[in-house]
Amino acid sequence: MSDVVIVGGGIAGLTAALLLAEKDFRVKLIESAPDLGGLLRSHTRGQWGEFDHGTHVFSETGLEELDAVLFAELRGSPDWIGHPHCTQDTFFSNRRQQSSFLDVRLLGTELHDRAWQEMQALSPPEQSPTTLAESVASAYGPTLEKHVFSPVMQKMFGTGLDELASDAAQLFGLRRLVLGTPEATRELKAAHPWHDSRLAFHHLTEGASPIRHFYPRECGIGLWTKQTITRIKALGVEILASTQICKVELDKTGRRLEALVLSNQRRLACDSLIWSAPAFHLLKLAGLPLLAGVSPPRHRRAMIADLVLDRPLDSHSHYLTCYEPTMRTFRVTNYGALQNKPTRTPAKVTMEVLTDANASDQITQHSLLSELVAMGLVPSETKILESWLDGVNHGFPILTPGFKRDALALGDFITSQLDNVLLGGRASGRVFFMKDVILDIHRQIQSRF
Ligand SMILES: Cc1cc2nc3c(=O)[nH]c(=O)nc-3n(C[C@H](O)[C@H](O)[C@H](O)COP(=O)(O)OP(=O)(O)OC[C@H]3O[C@@H](n4cnc5c(N)ncnc54)[C@H](O)[C@@H]3O)c2cc1C
């Protein structure tokens, strides 16, 4: 039986533990924080119950052999609600609309018509764009660049289109936009994959995939983490939380990692290492040289405000994405809607704001409430019964061409120097969304073990 050590107890580490524990491996899972789950955790806020600390909804990946393992305890369980769609409002140009995509008609008829004409006059670029500025110019045209992409990307990333990678806007769902008419969109999408990549269907159910999205009926998304911890423990996985690694030992060849030494001096034998924590930390522990020209990744800090309101939101959507550049809010999560009780009072919501620093002095109950009012989600007389503000330091990656190049170079360098190491998770810089993190770790485990 060989020893696998997994570092990082977020969704990447938990998925790896689950997959390997079901095979014949002796698995140890190391987490530096007191609790496992990473961005798939929930906090209990006294009498109000649980609020999530990152990702809210657990969505099927579409790969049945993997979903059967991950969703074993969710499908058909009375504790979980399976939503056929994640419903979303968008707020932009001071208007709110139920739509999963940004609807350019919110800009008004004149700008919409101009943007639609410009988009139709463009044809697929011959060379792949490098920056988002090139990508927007070639696929969307000047009106959308000026009125949508530049202001929205400045809000989300704090930087201009020239400095961002060509696909950076996808991190905030700005790839397919709603323009034109439903019929014209349908025709263009069917005519060419390039149009399909720029245009969104006008209706939620059109083109929707059969995957389901799960949320607990009573508590937060951290329920999955709790249930998974029970499952992996029963399968023999040893969990070491609140644990730091202070040293790694290499074999005589210097190409294989043989053991990890923990802060309590315990030595863990290791035939294979799965690393889902920041890659720079492993580089340092293994005594590998810093790569010339490779810089540590830059992130935006995510401020997470949990609020209890004295009345429900005037929306039955699960989320609201706020693209409006004059507002700080990036996302509002409506727990009542996720739990099929959208009119529940008091109402629980989480609001997320992206900043460059700790902005706790600027994010006040007053500023949050005034944005909820401006978005038409609550009337001005609404009272916040209680609130909490937290932050995720390395929240959203600032996706520059350099970020992607350096993340790939660093990952390739580490795995080329250490034969028995596999890098996964969002810290690898190659994947970010939960579905991609899960699929990536599954693919690597399938090919290695
Ligand atoms: C605010 C926010 C909201 C998000 N919302 C969504 C969403 O709605 N949908 C979506 O698909 N994705 C979302 N994401 C993306 C999210 O990153 C992924 O969904 C996924 O949770 C990443 O999982 P992970 O295991 O790679 O990383 P994490 O969840 O960050 O887990 C990494 C774990 O490693 C631990 N760790 C770090 N260093 C060490 C060390 N040296 N030793 C041991 N352990 C260590 C950390 O404590 C953490 O528990 C969000 C991200 C943020 C920041």
The ligand as a Gaussian input file, in Angstrom:
#p B3LYP/6-31G(d) Opt

LIG

0 1
 C      -14.804000      34.908000      -2.576000
 C      -14.776000      33.784000      -3.568000
 C      -15.957000      33.308000      -4.099000
 C      -15.953000      32.263000      -5.023000
 N      -17.123000      31.817000      -5.545000
 C      -17.124000      30.846000      -6.457000
 C      -18.340000      30.388000      -7.039000
 O      -19.413000      30.900000      -6.721000
 N      -18.303000      29.379000      -7.934000
 C      -17.113000      28.781000      -8.288000
 O      -17.122000      27.844000      -9.089000
 N      -15.943000      29.199000      -7.759000
 C      -15.919000      30.206000      -6.869000
 N      -14.741000      30.629000      -6.316000
 C      -13.530000      29.941000      -6.749000
 C      -12.969000      28.928000      -5.737000
 O      -11.637000      29.283000      -5.726000
 C      -13.122000      27.493000      -6.171000
 O      -14.480000      27.252000      -6.271000
 C      -12.558000      26.426000      -5.212000
 O      -13.178000      26.553000      -3.969000
 C      -11.075000      26.402000      -5.015000
 O      -10.762000      25.233000      -4.258000
 P       -9.268000      24.869000      -3.850000
 O       -9.279000      23.617000      -3.088000
 O       -8.391000      24.936000      -5.043000
 O       -8.784000      26.109000      -2.946000
 P       -9.249000      26.593000      -1.526000
 O      -10.689000      26.447000      -1.342000
 O       -8.631000      27.949000      -1.381000
 O       -8.511000      25.573000      -0.536000
 C       -7.121000      25.561000      -0.332000
 C       -6.869000      25.047000       1.087000
 O       -5.451000      24.925000       1.282000
 C       -5.146000      25.387000       2.577000
 N       -3.724000      25.753000       2.615000
 C       -3.135000      26.857000       2.091000
 N       -1.803000      26.811000       2.326000
 C       -1.550000      25.654000       3.000000
 C       -0.368000      25.025000       3.499000
 N        0.831000      25.597000       3.366000
 N       -0.474000      23.842000       4.125000
 C       -1.686000      23.235000       4.272000
 N       -2.837000      23.780000       3.811000
 C       -2.772000      24.962000       3.172000
 C       -6.103000      26.559000       2.796000
 O       -6.254000      26.855000       4.162000
 C       -7.384000      26.024000       2.151000
 O       -8.171000      25.321000       3.074000
 C      -14.703000      31.674000      -5.412000
 C      -13.521000      32.183000      -4.904000
 C      -13.538000      33.222000      -3.998000
 C      -12.250000      33.739000      -3.466000

